Amino acid sequence: MPRGDRWANVFEDGERLIVIAGTKETAARMGRELARLRGVRHIVHERDDLTADAARSHDLIHG
């Protein structure tokens, strides 16, 4: 999910940061691998899909 000018992988609660990267592609690659290792699904958000409030309540990794 977008975090300022970077991209982050966060848990479903939107509070616990897993990893942050400079590009969407890098964050997505790391997120896919982390999700695979944890046995959870991985969701990639588009920057314009989220408002500031929605960004806090969505994530890349769901358990």
PDB file of N, CA, C and O in Angstrom:
ATOM      1  N   MET A   1       0.840  -1.174   0.000  1.00  0.00           N
ATOM      2  CA  MET A   1       0.000   0.000   0.000  1.00  0.00           C
ATOM      3  C   MET A   1       0.884   1.236   0.000  1.00  0.00           C
ATOM      4  O   MET A   1       1.997   1.199   0.525  1.00  0.00           O
ATOM      5  N   PRO A   2       0.416   2.308  -0.569  1.00  0.00           N
ATOM      6  CA  PRO A   2       1.218   3.528  -0.587  1.00  0.00           C
ATOM      7  C   PRO A   2       1.353   4.127   0.804  1.00  0.00           C
ATOM      8  O   PRO A   2       0.396   4.176   1.578  1.00  0.00           O
ATOM      9  N   ARG A   3       2.545   4.575   1.098  1.00  0.00           N
ATOM     10  CA  ARG A   3       2.835   5.304   2.346  1.00  0.00           C
ATOM     11  C   ARG A   3       3.705   6.489   1.969  1.00  0.00           C
ATOM     12  O   ARG A   3       4.922   6.350   1.842  1.00  0.00           O
ATOM     13  N   GLY A   4       3.106   7.635   1.792  1.00  0.00           N
ATOM     14  CA  GLY A   4       3.854   8.803   1.330  1.00  0.00           C
ATOM     15  C   GLY A   4       4.379   8.543  -0.068  1.00  0.00           C
ATOM     16  O   GLY A   4       3.616   8.192  -0.968  1.00  0.00           O
ATOM     17  N   ASP A   5       5.678   8.714  -0.254  1.00  0.00           N
ATOM     18  CA  ASP A   5       6.275   8.464  -1.572  1.00  0.00           C
ATOM     19  C   ASP A   5       6.882   7.069  -1.667  1.00  0.00           C
ATOM     20  O   ASP A   5       7.614   6.778  -2.613  1.00  0.00           O
ATOM     21  N   ARG A   6       6.590   6.212  -0.708  1.00  0.00           N
ATOM     22  CA  ARG A   6       7.111   4.839  -0.689  1.00  0.00           C
ATOM     23  C   ARG A   6       5.951   3.860  -0.693  1.00  0.00           C
ATOM     24  O   ARG A   6       4.789   4.264  -0.696  1.00  0.00           O
ATOM     25  N   TRP A   7       6.269   2.572  -0.691  1.00  0.00           N
ATOM     26  CA  TRP A   7       5.264   1.499  -0.665  1.00  0.00           C
ATOM     27  C   TRP A   7       5.551   0.591   0.513  1.00  0.00           C
ATOM     28  O   TRP A   7       6.702   0.234   0.766  1.00  0.00           O
ATOM     29  N   ALA A   8       4.497   0.214   1.237  1.00  0.00           N
ATOM     30  CA  ALA A   8       4.659  -0.570   2.461  1.00  0.00           C
ATOM     31  C   ALA A   8       3.873  -1.861   2.404  1.00  0.00           C
ATOM     32  O   ALA A   8       2.849  -1.957   1.728  1.00  0.00           O
ATOM     33  N   ASN A   9       4.363  -2.841   3.115  1.00  0.00           N
ATOM     34  CA  ASN A   9       3.637  -4.076   3.405  1.00  0.00           C
ATOM     35  C   ASN A   9       3.273  -3.988   4.874  1.00  0.00           C
ATOM     36  O   ASN A   9       4.140  -3.841   5.736  1.00  0.00           O
ATOM     37  N   VAL A  10       1.982  -4.079   5.150  1.00  0.00           N
ATOM     38  CA  VAL A  10       1.506  -4.015   6.526  1.00  0.00           C
ATOM     39  C   VAL A  10       0.519  -5.145   6.767  1.00  0.00           C
ATOM     40  O   VAL A  10      -0.069  -5.687   5.831  1.00  0.00           O
ATOM     41  N   PHE A  11       0.349  -5.492   8.044  1.00  0.00           N
ATOM     42  CA  PHE A  11      -0.649  -6.496   8.403  1.00  0.00           C
ATOM     43  C   PHE A  11      -2.042  -5.916   8.288  1.00  0.00           C
ATOM     44  O   PHE A  11      -2.207  -4.707   8.127  1.00  0.00           O
ATOM     45  N   GLU A  12      -3.037  -6.768   8.368  1.00  0.00           N
ATOM     46  CA  GLU A  12      -4.431  -6.390   8.172  1.00  0.00           C
ATOM     47  C   GLU A  12      -4.869  -5.245   9.066  1.00  0.00           C
ATOM     48  O   GLU A  12      -5.695  -4.431   8.651  1.00  0.00           O
ATOM     49  N   ASP A  13      -4.344  -5.156  10.276  1.00  0.00           N
ATOM     50  CA  ASP A  13      -4.758  -4.075  11.172  1.00  0.00           C
ATOM     51  C   ASP A  13      -4.291  -2.707  10.688  1.00  0.00           C
ATOM     52  O   ASP A  13      -4.729  -1.683  11.213  1.00  0.00           O
ATOM     53  N   GLY A  14      -3.401  -2.677   9.688  1.00  0.00           N
ATOM     54  CA  GLY A  14      -2.923  -1.424   9.131  1.00  0.00           C
ATOM     55  C   GLY A  14      -1.924  -0.692   9.998  1.00  0.00           C
ATOM     56  O   GLY A  14      -1.407   0.351   9.596  1.00  0.00           O
ATOM     57  N   GLU A  15      -1.645  -1.206  11.162  1.00  0.00           N
ATOM     58  CA  GLU A  15      -0.744  -0.550  12.109  1.00  0.00           C
ATOM     59  C   GLU A  15       0.645  -1.176  12.125  1.00  0.00           C
ATOM     60  O   GLU A  15       1.642  -0.472  12.286  1.00  0.00           O
ATOM     61  N   ARG A  16       0.714  -2.481  11.962  1.00  0.00           N
ATOM     62  CA  ARG A  16       1.995  -3.181  12.089  1.00  0.00           C
ATOM     63  C   ARG A  16       2.702  -3.240  10.733  1.00  0.00           C
ATOM     64  O   ARG A  16       2.308  -3.987   9.838  1.00  0.00           O
ATOM     65  N   LEU A  17       3.732  -2.448  10.613  1.00  0.00           N
ATOM     66  CA  LEU A  17       4.521  -2.383   9.396  1.00  0.00           C
ATOM     67  C   LEU A  17       5.396  -3.621   9.278  1.00  0.00           C
ATOM     68  O   LEU A  17       6.049  -4.019  10.243  1.00  0.00           O
ATOM     69  N   ILE A  18       5.411  -4.223   8.109  1.00  0.00           N
ATOM     70  CA  ILE A  18       6.260  -5.382   7.868  1.00  0.00           C
ATOM     71  C   ILE A  18       7.546  -4.955   7.186  1.00  0.00           C
ATOM     72  O   ILE A  18       8.644  -5.248   7.660  1.00  0.00           O
ATOM     73  N   VAL A  19       7.398  -4.257   6.066  1.00  0.00           N
ATOM     74  CA  VAL A  19       8.557  -3.794   5.318  1.00  0.00           C
ATOM     75  C   VAL A  19       8.119  -2.623   4.444  1.00  0.00           C
ATOM     76  O   VAL A  19       6.964  -2.555   4.022  1.00  0.00           O
ATOM     77  N   ILE A  20       9.033  -1.713   4.177  1.00  0.00           N
ATOM     78  CA  ILE A  20       8.742  -0.572   3.312  1.00  0.00           C
ATOM     79  C   ILE A  20       9.797  -0.533   2.215  1.00  0.00           C
ATOM     80  O   ILE A  20      10.958  -0.867   2.448  1.00  0.00           O
ATOM     81  N   ALA A  21       9.388  -0.123   1.015  1.00  0.00           N
ATOM     82  CA  ALA A  21      10.309  -0.112  -0.127  1.00  0.00           C
ATOM     83  C   ALA A  21      10.116   1.166  -0.926  1.00  0.00           C
ATOM     84  O   ALA A  21       9.097   1.845  -0.802  1.00  0.00           O
ATOM     85  N   GLY A  22      11.101   1.479  -1.742  1.00  0.00           N
ATOM     86  CA  GLY A  22      11.063   2.687  -2.548  1.00  0.00           C
ATOM     87  C   GLY A  22      10.158   2.590  -3.762  1.00  0.00           C
ATOM     88  O   GLY A  22       9.709   3.613  -4.280  1.00  0.00           O
ATOM     89  N   THR A  23       9.883   1.375  -4.227  1.00  0.00           N
ATOM     90  CA  THR A  23       9.028   1.221  -5.402  1.00  0.00           C
ATOM     91  C   THR A  23       7.916   0.219  -5.120  1.00  0.00           C
ATOM     92  O   THR A  23       8.039  -0.655  -4.261  1.00  0.00           O
ATOM     93  N   LYS A  24       6.842   0.370  -5.861  1.00  0.00           N
ATOM     94  CA  LYS A  24       5.721  -0.560  -5.747  1.00  0.00           C
ATOM     95  C   LYS A  24       6.160  -1.972  -6.120  1.00  0.00           C
ATOM     96  O   LYS A  24       5.781  -2.935  -5.454  1.00  0.00           O
ATOM     97  N   GLU A  25       6.950  -2.099  -7.168  1.00  0.00           N
ATOM     98  CA  GLU A  25       7.395  -3.415  -7.630  1.00  0.00           C
ATOM     99  C   GLU A  25       8.216  -4.138  -6.569  1.00  0.00           C
ATOM    100  O   GLU A  25       8.019  -5.330  -6.334  1.00  0.00           O
ATOM    101  N   THR A  26       9.131  -3.423  -5.933  1.00  0.00           N
ATOM    102  CA  THR A  26       9.957  -4.031  -4.885  1.00  0.00           C
ATOM    103  C   THR A  26       9.103  -4.438  -3.693  1.00  0.00           C
ATOM    104  O   THR A  26       9.252  -5.540  -3.165  1.00  0.00           O
ATOM    105  N   ALA A  27       8.210  -3.551  -3.271  1.00  0.00           N
ATOM    106  CA  ALA A  27       7.331  -3.870  -2.139  1.00  0.00           C
ATOM    107  C   ALA A  27       6.449  -5.071  -2.464  1.00  0.00           C
ATOM    108  O   ALA A  27       6.245  -5.939  -1.615  1.00  0.00           O
ATOM    109  N   ALA A  28       5.926  -5.125  -3.689  1.00  0.00           N
ATOM    110  CA  ALA A  28       5.062  -6.247  -4.079  1.00  0.00           C
ATOM    111  C   ALA A  28       5.845  -7.552  -4.087  1.00  0.00           C
ATOM    112  O   ALA A  28       5.338  -8.575  -3.628  1.00  0.00           O
ATOM    113  N   ARG A  29       7.057  -7.535  -4.595  1.00  0.00           N
ATOM    114  CA  ARG A  29       7.886  -8.746  -4.624  1.00  0.00           C
ATOM    115  C   ARG A  29       8.167  -9.233  -3.209  1.00  0.00           C
ATOM    116  O   ARG A  29       8.029 -10.423  -2.923  1.00  0.00           O
ATOM    117  N   MET A  30       8.557  -8.326  -2.325  1.00  0.00           N
ATOM    118  CA  MET A  30       8.834  -8.712  -0.939  1.00  0.00           C
ATOM    119  C   MET A  30       7.552  -9.189  -0.246  1.00  0.00           C
ATOM    120  O   MET A  30       7.577 -10.163   0.507  1.00  0.00           O
ATOM    121  N   GLY A  31       6.439  -8.506  -0.501  1.00  0.00           N
ATOM    122  CA  GLY A  31       5.171  -8.885   0.112  1.00  0.00           C
ATOM    123  C   GLY A  31       4.701 -10.257  -0.319  1.00  0.00           C
ATOM    124  O   GLY A  31       4.204 -11.034   0.497  1.00  0.00           O
ATOM    125  N   ARG A  32       4.858 -10.563  -1.614  1.00  0.00           N
ATOM    126  CA  ARG A  32       4.474 -11.896  -2.106  1.00  0.00           C
ATOM    127  C   ARG A  32       5.282 -12.975  -1.402  1.00  0.00           C
ATOM    128  O   ARG A  32       4.735 -14.000  -0.995  1.00  0.00           O
ATOM    129  N   GLU A  33       6.570 -12.750  -1.260  1.00  0.00           N
ATOM    130  CA  GLU A  33       7.423 -13.754  -0.608  1.00  0.00           C
ATOM    131  C   GLU A  33       7.053 -13.903   0.867  1.00  0.00           C
ATOM    132  O   GLU A  33       6.957 -15.022   1.371  1.00  0.00           O
ATOM    133  N   LEU A  34       6.846 -12.785   1.561  1.00  0.00           N
ATOM    134  CA  LEU A  34       6.454 -12.851   2.970  1.00  0.00           C
ATOM    135  C   LEU A  34       5.111 -13.562   3.129  1.00  0.00           C
ATOM    136  O   LEU A  34       4.941 -14.373   4.040  1.00  0.00           O
ATOM    137  N   ALA A  35       4.164 -13.263   2.250  1.00  0.00           N
ATOM    138  CA  ALA A  35       2.858 -13.925   2.315  1.00  0.00           C
ATOM    139  C   ALA A  35       2.997 -15.421   2.063  1.00  0.00           C
ATOM    140  O   ALA A  35       2.363 -16.229   2.740  1.00  0.00           O
ATOM    141  N   ARG A  36       3.830 -15.792   1.085  1.00  0.00           N
ATOM    142  CA  ARG A  36       4.050 -17.212   0.793  1.00  0.00           C
ATOM    143  C   ARG A  36       4.620 -17.922   2.017  1.00  0.00           C
ATOM    144  O   ARG A  36       4.167 -19.009   2.375  1.00  0.00           O
ATOM    145  N   LEU A  37       5.608 -17.312   2.654  1.00  0.00           N
ATOM    146  CA  LEU A  37       6.233 -17.924   3.829  1.00  0.00           C
ATOM    147  C   LEU A  37       5.260 -18.055   5.000  1.00  0.00           C
ATOM    148  O   LEU A  37       5.344 -19.013   5.768  1.00  0.00           O
ATOM    149  N   ARG A  38       4.348 -17.112   5.142  1.00  0.00           N
ATOM    150  CA  ARG A  38       3.379 -17.123   6.244  1.00  0.00           C
ATOM    151  C   ARG A  38       2.098 -17.873   5.904  1.00  0.00           C
ATOM    152  O   ARG A  38       1.273 -18.124   6.783  1.00  0.00           O
ATOM    153  N   GLY A  39       1.926 -18.231   4.637  1.00  0.00           N
ATOM    154  CA  GLY A  39       0.717 -18.935   4.227  1.00  0.00           C
ATOM    155  C   GLY A  39      -0.521 -18.055   4.235  1.00  0.00           C
ATOM    156  O   GLY A  39      -1.617 -18.519   4.551  1.00  0.00           O
ATOM    157  N   VAL A  40      -0.347 -16.772   3.883  1.00  0.00           N
ATOM    158  CA  VAL A  40      -1.465 -15.822   3.841  1.00  0.00           C
ATOM    159  C   VAL A  40      -1.560 -15.228   2.444  1.00  0.00           C
ATOM    160  O   VAL A  40      -0.658 -15.401   1.624  1.00  0.00           O
ATOM    161  N   ARG A  41      -2.658 -14.525   2.177  1.00  0.00           N
ATOM    162  CA  ARG A  41      -2.795 -13.920   0.858  1.00  0.00           C
ATOM    163  C   ARG A  41      -2.174 -12.533   0.828  1.00  0.00           C
ATOM    164  O   ARG A  41      -1.989 -11.893   1.863  1.00  0.00           O
ATOM    165  N   HIS A  42      -1.857 -12.087  -0.369  1.00  0.00           N
ATOM    166  CA  HIS A  42      -1.159 -10.828  -0.598  1.00  0.00           C
ATOM    167  C   HIS A  42      -2.011  -9.964  -1.512  1.00  0.00           C
ATOM    168  O   HIS A  42      -2.435 -10.422  -2.573  1.00  0.00           O
ATOM    169  N   ILE A  43      -2.268  -8.723  -1.120  1.00  0.00           N
ATOM    170  CA  ILE A  43      -3.085  -7.805  -1.910  1.00  0.00           C
ATOM    171  C   ILE A  43      -2.254  -6.572  -2.225  1.00  0.00           C
ATOM    172  O   ILE A  43      -1.639  -5.986  -1.334  1.00  0.00           O
ATOM    173  N   VAL A  44      -2.236  -6.180  -3.489  1.00  0.00           N
ATOM    174  CA  VAL A  44      -1.512  -4.975  -3.904  1.00  0.00           C
ATOM    175  C   VAL A  44      -2.539  -3.895  -4.223  1.00  0.00           C
ATOM    176  O   VAL A  44      -3.421  -4.091  -5.059  1.00  0.00           O
ATOM    177  N   HIS A  45      -2.416  -2.765  -3.555  1.00  0.00           N
ATOM    178  CA  HIS A  45      -3.315  -1.632  -3.786  1.00  0.00           C
ATOM    179  C   HIS A  45      -2.708  -0.676  -4.795  1.00  0.00           C
ATOM    180  O   HIS A  45      -1.489  -0.527  -4.876  1.00  0.00           O
ATOM    181  N   GLU A  46      -3.563  -0.040  -5.554  1.00  0.00           N
ATOM    182  CA  GLU A  46      -3.142   1.043  -6.439  1.00  0.00           C
ATOM    183  C   GLU A  46      -3.118   2.318  -5.617  1.00  0.00           C
ATOM    184  O   GLU A  46      -3.944   2.484  -4.720  1.00  0.00           O
ATOM    185  N   ARG A  47      -2.197   3.213  -5.899  1.00  0.00           N
ATOM    186  CA  ARG A  47      -2.074   4.457  -5.133  1.00  0.00           C
ATOM    187  C   ARG A  47      -3.390   5.228  -5.131  1.00  0.00           C
ATOM    188  O   ARG A  47      -3.787   5.734  -4.081  1.00  0.00           O
ATOM    189  N   ASP A  48      -4.082   5.339  -6.262  1.00  0.00           N
ATOM    190  CA  ASP A  48      -5.307   6.125  -6.312  1.00  0.00           C
ATOM    191  C   ASP A  48      -6.540   5.359  -5.862  1.00  0.00           C
ATOM    192  O   ASP A  48      -7.642   5.908  -5.893  1.00  0.00           O
ATOM    193  N   ASP A  49      -6.385   4.101  -5.442  1.00  0.00           N
ATOM    194  CA  ASP A  49      -7.512   3.319  -4.924  1.00  0.00           C
ATOM    195  C   ASP A  49      -7.856   3.693  -3.493  1.00  0.00           C
ATOM    196  O   ASP A  49      -8.948   3.377  -3.021  1.00  0.00           O
ATOM    197  N   LEU A  50      -6.956   4.351  -2.800  1.00  0.00           N
ATOM    198  CA  LEU A  50      -7.116   4.554  -1.365  1.00  0.00           C
ATOM    199  C   LEU A  50      -7.169   6.023  -0.987  1.00  0.00           C
ATOM    200  O   LEU A  50      -6.380   6.830  -1.480  1.00  0.00           O
ATOM    201  N   THR A  51      -8.094   6.364  -0.117  1.00  0.00           N
ATOM    202  CA  THR A  51      -8.084   7.671   0.522  1.00  0.00           C
ATOM    203  C   THR A  51      -7.196   7.547   1.750  1.00  0.00           C
ATOM    204  O   THR A  51      -6.763   6.445   2.086  1.00  0.00           O
ATOM    205  N   ALA A  52      -6.922   8.632   2.412  1.00  0.00           N
ATOM    206  CA  ALA A  52      -6.079   8.578   3.620  1.00  0.00           C
ATOM    207  C   ALA A  52      -6.708   7.680   4.675  1.00  0.00           C
ATOM    208  O   ALA A  52      -5.995   6.900   5.307  1.00  0.00           O
ATOM    209  N   ASP A  53      -8.035   7.763   4.891  1.00  0.00           N
ATOM    210  CA  ASP A  53      -8.689   6.909   5.885  1.00  0.00           C
ATOM    211  C   ASP A  53      -8.653   5.447   5.465  1.00  0.00           C
ATOM    212  O   ASP A  53      -8.404   4.571   6.293  1.00  0.00           O
ATOM    213  N   ALA A  54      -8.898   5.175   4.190  1.00  0.00           N
ATOM    214  CA  ALA A  54      -8.888   3.791   3.715  1.00  0.00           C
ATOM    215  C   ALA A  54      -7.489   3.212   3.796  1.00  0.00           C
ATOM    216  O   ALA A  54      -7.339   2.024   4.082  1.00  0.00           O
ATOM    217  N   ALA A  55      -6.468   4.003   3.555  1.00  0.00           N
ATOM    218  CA  ALA A  55      -5.097   3.513   3.605  1.00  0.00           C
ATOM    219  C   ALA A  55      -4.757   2.975   4.987  1.00  0.00           C
ATOM    220  O   ALA A  55      -3.982   2.027   5.112  1.00  0.00           O
ATOM    221  N   ARG A  56      -5.328   3.572   6.023  1.00  0.00           N
ATOM    222  CA  ARG A  56      -5.040   3.097   7.373  1.00  0.00           C
ATOM    223  C   ARG A  56      -5.754   1.789   7.694  1.00  0.00           C
ATOM    224  O   ARG A  56      -5.353   1.076   8.613  1.00  0.00           O
ATOM    225  N   SER A  57      -6.810   1.467   6.947  1.00  0.00           N
ATOM    226  CA  SER A  57      -7.586   0.284   7.297  1.00  0.00           C
ATOM    227  C   SER A  57      -7.381  -0.877   6.325  1.00  0.00           C
ATOM    228  O   SER A  57      -8.016  -1.918   6.493  1.00  0.00           O
ATOM    229  N   HIS A  58      -6.522  -0.739   5.318  1.00  0.00           N
ATOM    230  CA  HIS A  58      -6.255  -1.801   4.369  1.00  0.00           C
ATOM    231  C   HIS A  58      -4.792  -2.232   4.466  1.00  0.00           C
ATOM    232  O   HIS A  58      -3.985  -1.575   5.124  1.00  0.00           O
ATOM    233  N   ASP A  59      -4.469  -3.312   3.823  1.00  0.00           N
ATOM    234  CA  ASP A  59      -3.126  -3.849   3.922  1.00  0.00           C
ATOM    235  C   ASP A  59      -2.776  -4.668   2.717  1.00  0.00           C
ATOM    236  O   ASP A  59      -3.591  -4.872   1.818  1.00  0.00           O
ATOM    237  N   LEU A  60      -1.558  -5.131   2.713  1.00  0.00           N
ATOM    238  CA  LEU A  60      -1.081  -6.018   1.658  1.00  0.00           C
ATOM    239  C   LEU A  60      -1.160  -7.467   2.070  1.00  0.00           C
ATOM    240  O   LEU A  60      -1.282  -8.339   1.209  1.00  0.00           O
ATOM    241  N   ILE A  61      -1.095  -7.753   3.342  1.00  0.00           N
ATOM    242  CA  ILE A  61      -1.069  -9.147   3.777  1.00  0.00           C
ATOM    243  C   ILE A  61      -2.231  -9.386   4.733  1.00  0.00           C
ATOM    244  O   ILE A  61      -2.369  -8.713   5.754  1.00  0.00           O
ATOM    245  N   HIS A  62      -3.049 -10.343   4.383  1.00  0.00           N
ATOM    246  CA  HIS A  62      -4.184 -10.751   5.231  1.00  0.00           C
ATOM    247  C   HIS A  62      -3.912 -12.153   5.752  1.00  0.00           C
ATOM    248  O   HIS A  62      -3.416 -13.005   5.014  1.00  0.00           O
ATOM    249  N   GLY A  63      -4.229 -12.395   6.998  1.00  0.00           N
ATOM    250  CA  GLY A  63      -4.085 -13.735   7.565  1.00  0.00           C
ATOM    251  C   GLY A  63      -5.397 -14.425   7.674  1.00  0.00           C
ATOM    252  O   GLY A  63      -5.459 -15.566   8.132  1.00  0.00           O
TER     253      GLY A  63
END
